[in-house]
């Protein structure tokens, strides 16, 4: 929780609490990958927005809320002129996150090496 709280003070990250029927259940953060040049992300992602997320309420897991939240986030990101894709980089062992991303329209683009370990690069391109 302390790590998430620090992101609320980071001007490079836009933090969001996500609610369902008035109850907060998840955290999403958005960032520009260009602000993290040592993160292992590929240069062609310069018109992207990065997204990290977690569902904090156990009773909300496995019910499709992650995919719905990510679809909503991507639609909002694509309203911003110039944003061509949304990326996420979960741990390859995080099966639930990978499944939610895939259901939300993200496609795998291999693994990348990050300062904290290996991640699976997932990308959702602007439709049309």
N, C-alpha and C positions, 0 to 999 in steps of 0.2 A: 504494500500500500504506500509505503514511503516513496518508492520509485515512481509510482503513478503521480503522487502529489507533487513531486519535483517537476513533472512535465507541465503542470498548470502554470509554473513560473518560467518555463522555457519559451522565449519568443519565437523559436523555430518550429514549435509544435502547436497545433490547434487541438485541444482536448475536448471531448464531448462525452457526456453521460447520456445513455440511451434508455428510454423508458418504454414500457408497454402497459397500456391501460393505467397510466399515471404512476407506475412503480418503476424506479430505476433498476436495471438489471445488467447493464453492460457498459463498457468503456471503449471508446474509439478515439484514436488520435491520427491526425493527418499531418503530413509534412512534405516538403519539397526535397526529393532525393539529392538534388544538387547541393543542399546544405550539409550533406554527409559524404564528402568525396572519398573517404577511406572505407566506405561501407561495402565495397565489392560490387555495387550495382553498375550495370553497363552504361556507357556514355549515351547510347541511343535512347535512354529513358529520360532525356532532358526535358521533355514535355509531359512528364508524369507527376502524379501525386502518390505518395506512399500512404498506406493505411496499416495500422496495427490495431488489434482488437482483442477483447476478452469478455466472456460472459461470466459474471461474478455470482450469479444466483443458480444454484444447482438444479432447482426445479424448472429452470428455463432451458436447460441443456437438452439436446436431442429432439427439439420440437420445431426446428426450422427457423428459429429467430435469428441465428447467426447469418444464414444466407439472406434472409429478408433485410436485415440491417445492412449487409454489404451491398446488396442491390440498390437500396435507397441511397447509400453513401456514394456509389458510383454514378448514379443518375445525377446527384447533386454536383459531383466533381465535373461531370461533362457539361454542365451549364456554364462553367467558367471558360471563356474563350481561350484557346490555345492548349487546353489540357487534352492530350491525345490518349492517355492511358492511366489506369490506376494500378499500382503494384502493391504486393504484400510479400513478405519473406518469412513464413513460418518455419519452425523446426521440421525437418522431413518426417520426424516421428510423430508429429501432432496430427494424427489422422482426422480428428474432429474438425480442426481448423481448415485442413486441406479440403475436406468434403464440403464444408460451408462455402469456401471460396469457389470450388468447382460448381456447386449449385447456383452460385451468384453470377456465373459467367466468366470466372477467371480461368486462365489456361496456364499450365506449367511451362516454364522456360528454363528448365535445368536447375542445377544447384549452384549456389554462389558461396564463396568463403567470406565470412564476416569476422570482425574482431572477436566476437563471442562464440563463433562456431560456424557450422555449415547450415545453410538455409535453402529452402526450395523457393525459387523465384516464381511467383504467380502474377499474371498480368491480365487485366481486362481492358481491351481496346475500345475506344469510342465507336459506337455503332455507326454503320453506314459510311 
